[in-house]
Amino acid sequence: MNTEKVTARRLAAEDIAELGLQDGIFVSAGMDGLPLDCYAPAFLTEPGKNFEGGSFTARTVYGEEVHVLPGNADEAGIWVADKAGEEIEVLQSAGVLLNLALFVPNGNRDSLDALYTSARDAFGAGVVQRWGEEVAAVPDVKVDLYEEPARGRKNTNPQNRDRRALDIYPTRVRFLEPSEGWKFVVEPHKEIVDDTPTI
């Protein structure tokens, strides 16, 4: 386990309430039931002033969500870097996990093998090949993707929607998420005809 010593101080609830989403903090590095006697860099999930009841929620840079009661002496609490504080052990990153959705035009098993080989050449033998791999043919069909309000009333004006993407493969739509409060509408691709009068 790779850690580094950081000088920091523990915050009281009043101090945390003044923090925003961009303020770096340190919280317990324990993950998925694995207790670790050190801290992880993190950020609050919403501004400190929005929390009620003395409980705060932070998300570590490793994707773990941590619920903290700063007044509880038995918990690790929330810390910020401070040269006048005390030393704590902070867990270091061992690398980056990429969750990729790749579309390889005219791809096959040979092109995937070439991709893996290139990754090993670039980053060394320590690369772990853990792709969410699903080798599936992509139909040569294009669709247009729109967003419209999720709670639209009946007889809603069809113009009340946003164009998200034109002329994409339906397989790619699975990897996209609609904006908050909106839903996707997928339609067969239609070429845009520019009927602007010309001189």
Summary of the structure (lengths in Angstrom):
residues: 199
radius of gyration: 24.3
end to end distance: 71.2
largest distance: 78.1
contacts: 433
relative contact order: 0.14
helix: 13%
strand: 30%
